């Protein structure tokens, strides 16, 4: 009798579990169906689901890092770190460009923020993303004082961004400069043909349609075309430097040839205003704003739970960005390890 009762109870529990699963699946199905009805295609459906689960805008956090804790007014500290690219370096993150520009906007909107320090530790990056940050700095500078603090490395695009600020402060041995542009191409023609026995056949509409192809040798004409692109970008970079910095005419050749400088060397030729650390940057803003008591609040990004779990959206995943990483683009970047 007890055995039969136990078996019957187990069957009941199994039915209850099965019923709960069915109910869950029905509710989930209805939920997804309600969302999908709003869309006309898969792309729109994906957008609706993503927007329902989390917000697209970047939510930044704040924390006290220096100064007087009881001060009424603030200095916003924004860190520009790593390669400046337009896509996340990890699946759960936002891009460097997005974070910095969002932080600048937030600081602009806060009436308590009287100055901004951009702490730069970057070798540069994609030209378009660097330009976006520079333009945002130029915009915010009209209403807020901005000081850039160059850390271990603030070369090429990192320095380009600093040019937009009111003052540039560097550590004595900061690596900076590297003014110019670069575009990288890989060539695997010999590897494919001689080592692997693979020949690539390309059908193209014009002579230069596959310019930069890794599967054939680049000719002189193509090198000249690409060199003109790089030269134009480098000229734009130099113009930004000359517009914002007081460079002596005799120093322009060494400023524009792509070499790197220490913070001390950069100050000697006019690329940097002062030598110092975060303390010096804070003192500079206090002097410029004539406000003696200021607290430094860092604006930083921390991924949400959904982003950490990988729910941010498939197009944000790191593995979906490999095609962007390998695509040759003009860069303001210092890359000695390649």
N, C-alpha and C positions, 0 to 999 in steps of 0.2 A: 504493500500500500504506500509506504513512504517513498519507495523507489519510483512508483508511478506518479506520485505527487511532485517529486523532484524533476522528473522528465517533463511533466506538464508545465511546471513553473519555468523551466528553461525554454520551452517552446514559446511560452507567453512573452518572456523577456526578448527572445529573438524577434518575435513579431513586433514588439514595441520598438526595438532598435531599428528594424526594417522600416516601420512606419515613420519614425522620426527622420530617417534618411530620406524617405520619399517626400515628406513634408518640406524638408530643407531644400531638396532639389527643385520642388515646385515653386517655393518662394524665390529661390535664386533665379529660376527660369523666368518667372514673372518680372522680377527686378530687371534682369537683362533685357527682357522683351520691351519693357516700358522705356528703357534708354534707347534701344535700337530703333524704336518707332520714330524717334526724333531725327534720325539720320537718314540720308538718302544714299549714302555709300559707306564703305568700311572705314574710310578715313574720318568721316564726320562722326561715325559711331564711336571710334576710338577716342576722339577728342572729347565727346560727351562723357564717356566713362572716366577719363582722366580728370576732367574738370570736376566731376562729381566727387571723386575720391580726395583730390587735393587741389590746392590753388597753384597756378602757374607762377605767380609773383614770388620773388625771393623774400623770405622773412628773416631779417637779420637780428641777431642778439647783441646785447650791450653788456660791457663789464668795465669796472673801474680799474685803471692800470697805474695812474700816477697823479701827482698834483694834490690839491687840497680837497679832500672828500666832501667837505661842507660848502664848497664854492657853488654859487648860483649858476654860473656860466660854465660852458664846456668847450673842450677841444676834442674834436672827433679824430680818432686814430684809425686809419684804414690801411690795411696791409695789401700790397701788391706783390705776390710771391709766385715764383715758378714761371714757366713759359706762358706767354700771353696768347692764348688760343680761344677760339670761339665755341669749343665743345668741351664737355667735362673730361677731366683726366681719369676719373673713376665713375662707375655707373651711377653712384648715389650722390654725386656732387653736381654743382653748377659750374659753369666755366669761369675762369679768372676774370675775363672781361665783364661778364654779367654781374658778378659779385661786387667788383670795384665800382662799376657805374651805379648799381643799386645803392651801395653805401654812400656814394657821393650825393645822390638824390635825397636820401634820408637825412643826411647832414644838412643839406640845403634847406629842407623843410622845417628843421628843428630851430626855433628862434633862440634857444638857449646855446646853440653852437656858435661860437664866435670865431673859430678858426679850425682848420683841418690840417692834420699831418698825414701825408701819404708815405708810408714806410716801404721802400722799394727794395726787393731782393729778387731780381729777375734779369735773365740774359736777353730779354726781349721776346719777340714772337711774330705772329702773322701781322703783316702790315695793316690790314683793314681793322683788326681788333685793337692794335696799338693806336691807330687813328681815332677810333671810337672813344677810347679812354682819354686821349689828349683833348679831343673836342669837348668831352664832358667836363674836364678840368677847366678849360677855357670858359665854358658856360658858367660853372659854379664860381669861378674866380671873380666874376662881376659883382657878386654879393657877399662872398666869404673869402677871408685870407687863407691861402693854401701854401703850406711849406712841405717840400719833399725831403725825406731823409733817406740817403743812399746807404744801404747796408753792405753785406759782403760783395754783392755784385749788382750793379745797376747799369748794365751795358746795353748798347744799341737801342732796341725798343723800350727797355726799362728807362734809359736816359731820355729818350724821346718824350715819354710821359712826364718826366720831371721838368722838362723845358717849359711846360705849360703853367707851372706853379710860380708863386710870387718870389720864393726864395728856395735855393738848393743848398742843403747841408749834407756833407759827406763825412764818413769816417776816414781817418788818415789813409788807411790801406784798402779802401773800397776799390773794386775794379769797375771802372766806368769808361765812357767813351765808346769806341767801336762804332763810330758814326758811318753809316752806309747801309747798303742792302745786299741781299744774297738770294739766290734761288738754286735749289739742289736737284740734280738728276742722277739716277743710277743707270749704269749700262751693263747689261748681262749678255750682250751679243756673243762674246767669246765663250762664256760659260755654257750657254745654251747650245751653240753650234759645235764647239770643239769637245766639250766634256760630256754633254748630254745628247748630242746629235739631234737637236730640235731646231727647226727653221720656222720662223714666224712669217706668215704671209699677210700683208695688209693691203686692202683695197681702199683707196682714198680718193676724195673728190678734188683735192688740190695738192700742190707740191709740198706745202708745209703743214698739211692737215694733222699729221702725227709728229709734229715737232717735239723734240724731247723724248721720243720713244726709247725705252731701254733696250729694244731689240735690234737696233741698228746704230751705226756710227753717226755722230752728229757732224754735219759739214760746216764749213767756214761761214757760209751765208746764214745758217741757222744760229750759229754762235753769235754772230753780229746782231741778229734780231733780238735774241735774249739779252745780250749785253746792253742794248739800247733800253730795254725794259728796266734792267737793274740800275743803269745810269740815271734814268728818269726818277726812279724811286729814291736813289741816293741824293740827287739834287734837291728833291723835296725835303728830305731829312735835313740837309745842310741849311736850306732856307729857313726851316723852323728854328734851328740852332742860332743862326745869325739874327733872326727876328727877335729872339728872346734873350740872347746873351751878348755881352760886349766883348767880341773877339777881335783882337788886333789883326789887321790885314796880313801881316807877316806870319801869323799863326794859323791862318786858314788852311794852308796845305797839309800841316800835320794833324789838324782837326778832322779833315775830310778824307784822309787816306785809310781809315778803318782801324787805326791802332788803338790800343787800350791804354788807360792812364790810372794811376792811383788817385785817391782823393786829393792828396797834396799836389800832385802834378796837375790835376784838373783845375784846382783853385788858381794855380800859377798862370794858366792860360785863359782863365775866365769861364770855364765850364761849370764851376762851383762857386758859391758865395762864401760859405763858411765851412770850417772843419769842426766836427763835434758829433755828439750822440743825441739820443732822445731828449736829454736834459737841455741841450743847446736849442733844439727845435722848439721845445716848450717856451724857453726864455725868449726866443725870437718872436713867437706869436704874442706873448705877453707885451713885448715892446711895441709891436705893430698895432695891437688893439688897445694898448694903454689900460689893460685890465690886469690887476695884480694877482687876483685869486681866480684860478681856473683849474678844473679837474679834467683829467684826460680819460675819455671813455672810448674803448675800442669797439668798433662796429665789426662784428664777425658773423660768418655763416656757419650754421651747424645743420647737417641734413636731417630731415624729418624721419619718423619711423617708417613711413611708406617708402621713402627714398632708400633707406638702409636695407629694407627688405626686397628692393628691386622692383617696386611697383610704380616707379616714376614714369614708365613708358618705354616700350622696346626701342624707340628711336634714340633714347638717351643712354642706352647701355653702351659700355665701353667697346664691346666687340663689334658693335654696329658702326663704330667710328674709324675702323681701320682704313677704309677707303679714303677718308679725309686726311688721315695721318700720312699716307703714302703719296697723296696728290701733291705735285710740286706747286708751291705758291711763293710769291715774293715775301720775304721776311726781313724785318729789322731784328736781327738776332746774332749773338755771338756764339758760335758753335765750334770750338777748337777740337772737340773730341771726334769729329767726323772726318 
